[in-house]
Amino acid sequence: MKLIDSHIHVTMLPYDGLKAMAEGGIVKAVSCAVLVGAKHAESYFDHFRQNYNFYRQWAGKEGVELYTAVGVHPAGIPDDWTKVIDKLPEFLAEPSVVALGEVGMNNDNQLERDVLKAQMEVAKACNKPLIIHTPNQNRQAFVDLYFEMAQKVGISPQLLVIDHAMLDIIDQINEFGAVPGITIRKQHVLPEELLENLDRYASGMLNCDYSNIFQNDPTGVIKAAKYLQEQNVDPQIIENLTYKKAAQVFNIED
């Protein structure tokens, strides 16, 4: 079974984690940008290049075709963030850069709103999907705000990937027509919950959102796929969740 992990942070991924992903069937992955506490636009530029140059080659040697997303993460908004926005179309023109992300908000202040709105405008202009982070608190309110902003910008719902989708927001995402990004790990969605609510999650795509800032499992997508197989779930549903949806959204189909 071929699998796509639709959201990782490759610069935080240990070699053993990448190897386990490859051995478990991950053939493609999308690595999102994140620079916690970034102060300068140039830090993001180097980060983007590392992702689609060095780390893409590194992953490729292990059999994982790495694609990347570029953007300003809410945990690291540099003082000169507008410089990053101005350069995003140039980075999005790179063949292996398939989306803007990870973007979004953590605190709903004016700065975060301004940065997100500017990146939504870039996504619309470049016709690229936008991978949006949902925080741990007030999640329904944040999702409503994301959709309100997207409507004002005029960005298509199909370009919005609302990540860390859980039962509290999955119906909002589905009703708006956006794409649920389903993070498989203890603090988000476990395979058992995925199965129990498969009708609500079926339009999404799975990811492990691997980072090294807390306990994480780089094989989350693999374990979820195997569990669904063991429970005799329709193979087409499994394929959509673990490969086809991500391939379509990010235009990385074979």
C-alpha positions as a printed Julia matrix, in Angstrom:
254×3 Matrix{Float64}:
   0.0    0.0     0.0
   1.41   3.4    -1.04
   0.88   6.18    1.49
   1.27   9.98    1.63
   1.88  11.84    4.87
   0.31  15.22    4.19
   2.0   17.21    6.99
   5.39  16.7     8.62
   8.26  18.98    9.69
  11.24  17.3     8.07
  13.87  19.5     9.7
  12.77  18.05   13.05
  12.59  14.45   11.83
  15.32  12.03   12.99
  16.85   9.59   10.56
  15.22   6.61   12.27
  11.84   8.31   11.89
  12.31   8.83    8.16
  13.5    5.25    7.73
  10.46   3.91    9.61
   8.17   5.99    7.4
   9.78   4.67    4.23
   9.76   1.06    5.4
   6.08   1.36    6.38
   4.92   2.49    2.96
   5.2    6.3     2.96
   6.24   7.15   -0.6
   5.5   10.88   -0.5
   5.31  13.5     2.23
   4.65  17.23    2.49
   6.96  19.12    4.84
   5.59  22.36    6.29
   7.57  25.39    7.33
   7.98  26.28   11.0
  10.56  28.49   12.68
   9.67  28.99   16.33
  10.66  32.48   17.49
  12.01  33.61   14.11
  13.08  37.27   14.04
  14.29  37.77   10.48
  12.85  37.1     7.04
  16.16  35.65    5.89
  15.76  32.85    8.43
  12.65  31.7     6.58
  14.35  31.95    3.2
  17.15  29.63    4.37
  14.56  27.31    5.95
  12.59  27.03    2.71
  15.72  26.25    0.7
  16.86  23.63    3.2
  13.51  21.9     2.88
  13.31  21.69   -0.9
  17.03  21.22   -1.54
  18.96  19.34    1.15
  16.07  17.57    2.91
  14.33  16.64   -0.33
  17.52  14.9    -1.48
  17.99  13.28    1.94
  14.46  11.87    1.95
  14.76  10.75   -1.65
  17.72   8.54   -0.81
  15.45   6.64    1.59
  12.66   6.33   -0.96
  10.39   9.18    0.18
   9.56  11.85   -2.39
   9.49  15.02   -0.33
   7.36  18.01   -1.26
   7.35  21.22    0.73
   5.12  24.07    1.83
   6.34  27.6     2.5
   4.91  30.28    4.74
   5.09  32.14    8.03
   4.06  30.01   11.01
   2.23  31.84   13.83
   4.83  30.6    16.34
   7.54  32.54   14.52
   6.46  35.81   12.9
   9.59  37.85   12.11
   9.67  41.6    12.57
  10.07  42.04    8.81
   7.42  39.45    7.89
   6.24  41.43    4.85
   9.55  40.55    3.16
   8.61  36.89    3.41
   5.18  37.56    1.91
   6.73  39.41   -1.01
   9.02  36.47   -1.8
   6.46  33.67   -1.39
   5.4   33.62   -5.09
   9.04  33.1    -6.06
   9.4   30.15   -3.7
   6.02  28.73   -4.77
   7.35  28.59   -8.33
   9.82  25.88   -7.28
   8.61  22.55   -8.76
   8.55  20.67   -5.43
   6.84  23.46   -3.45
   3.15  22.54   -3.47
   1.43  24.7    -0.83
   1.6   27.52    1.68
   1.92  26.25    5.23
   1.95  25.86    8.01
   0.11  29.13    8.61
  -2.69  30.24   10.9
  -3.13  31.77   14.33
  -2.51  30.93   17.98
  -3.72  34.05   19.81
  -6.02  35.95   17.42
  -4.21  39.27   17.63
  -4.07  41.82   14.82
  -0.57  40.81   13.75
  -1.59  37.18   13.29
  -4.67  38.25   11.34
  -2.62  40.48    9.05
  -0.04  37.77    8.36
  -2.67  35.13    7.64
  -4.73  37.41    5.39
  -1.65  38.3     3.36
  -0.82  34.61    2.89
  -4.4   33.82    1.89
  -4.07  36.47   -0.81
  -0.86  34.84   -2.06
  -2.53  31.41   -2.09
  -5.41  32.78   -4.15
  -3.13  34.6    -6.59
  -0.88  31.54   -7.05
  -3.76  29.02   -6.92
  -1.99  26.98   -4.23
  -3.52  25.17   -1.23
  -3.08  26.65    2.22
  -2.32  24.39    5.21
  -3.84  26.11    8.24
  -2.98  25.32   11.85
  -5.73  25.11   14.46
  -4.66  25.86   18.05
  -5.61  23.94   21.17
  -8.11  26.48   22.52
 -11.27  28.12   21.1
 -10.97  25.94   18.05
 -14.47  26.41   16.66
 -14.12  30.18   16.89
 -10.76  30.07   15.1
 -12.16  27.92   12.29
 -15.12  30.29   11.86
 -12.66  33.17   11.66
 -10.51  31.36    9.09
 -13.55  30.78    6.9
 -14.74  34.37    7.28
 -11.32  35.65    6.22
 -11.16  33.22    3.31
 -14.54  34.39    2.03
 -13.46  38.04    2.19
 -10.27  37.25    0.27
 -12.24  35.14   -2.19
 -10.16  32.01   -1.82
 -11.79  28.73   -2.8
 -12.71  26.4     0.09
 -11.01  23.57   -1.79
  -7.69  25.37   -1.28
  -8.06  25.39    2.51
  -6.6   22.47    4.46
  -7.72  22.83    8.07
  -5.23  20.79   10.0
  -5.58  19.01   13.33
  -9.22  18.33   12.48
 -11.03  16.62   15.35
 -14.65  15.94   16.27
 -15.1   19.47   17.63
 -14.51  21.09   14.23
 -14.89  18.37   11.61
 -18.5   19.25   10.81
 -17.6   22.93   10.33
 -14.87  21.95    7.9
 -17.08  19.6     5.92
 -19.97  22.06    5.73
 -17.69  24.81    4.4
 -16.21  22.47    1.82
 -12.63  22.73    3.06
 -10.23  19.8     3.4
  -9.82  18.16    6.82
  -6.2   17.49    7.76
  -6.39  14.63   10.26
  -3.41  14.36   12.59
  -2.92  10.83   13.9
  -1.49  10.96   17.41
  -2.57  10.69   21.02
  -3.44  14.36   21.5
  -5.47  14.55   18.3
  -7.06  11.54   16.54
  -6.29   7.89   17.24
  -7.07   5.16   14.68
  -9.96   3.88   16.82
 -11.66   7.29   16.81
 -11.03   7.61   13.09
 -12.86   4.34   12.51
 -15.76   5.21   14.84
 -16.37   8.47   12.97
 -15.31   7.44    9.49
 -18.34   9.01    7.81
 -17.31  12.43    9.15
 -13.58  12.04    8.5
 -13.79  10.33    5.1
 -13.21  13.52    3.05
  -9.9   14.26    4.77
  -6.27  13.23    4.52
  -4.04  11.8     7.21
  -0.79  13.13    8.62
   1.48  12.65   11.62
   2.56  16.34   11.88
   5.89  15.11   13.18
   7.93  17.61   15.17
  10.37  17.15   18.04
   8.83  19.59   20.5
   6.63  16.93   22.14
   5.98  13.2    21.92
   5.13  12.24   18.38
   4.93   9.22   16.12
   6.29   9.49   12.56
   4.48   6.24   11.67
   1.02   7.49   12.65
  -0.37   7.35    9.1
   1.04   3.85    8.63
  -0.53   2.57   11.84
  -3.89   4.13   11.0
  -3.88   2.58    7.51
  -3.07  -0.86    8.91
  -5.74  -0.57   11.58
  -8.4    0.35    9.04
  -7.35  -2.6     6.89
  -7.6   -4.95    9.88
 -11.13  -3.65   10.5
 -12.1   -4.46    6.91
 -12.79  -0.86    5.92
 -13.49  -0.31    2.23
 -10.04  -0.16    0.54
 -11.14   2.85   -1.52
 -11.88   4.84    1.65
  -8.47   3.93    3.06
  -6.76   4.9    -0.19
  -8.55   8.25   -0.25
  -7.52   9.04    3.33
  -3.93   7.89    2.99
  -3.04   8.76   -0.6
  -5.57  10.02   -3.14
  -6.91  13.09   -1.35
  -3.44  14.46   -0.63
  -2.28  13.64   -4.16
  -5.21  15.59   -5.6
  -5.02  18.59   -3.23
  -1.28  19.05   -3.69
  -1.28  18.0    -7.36
   1.31  15.27   -6.79
  -0.45  12.37   -8.43
   1.69   9.85  -10.33
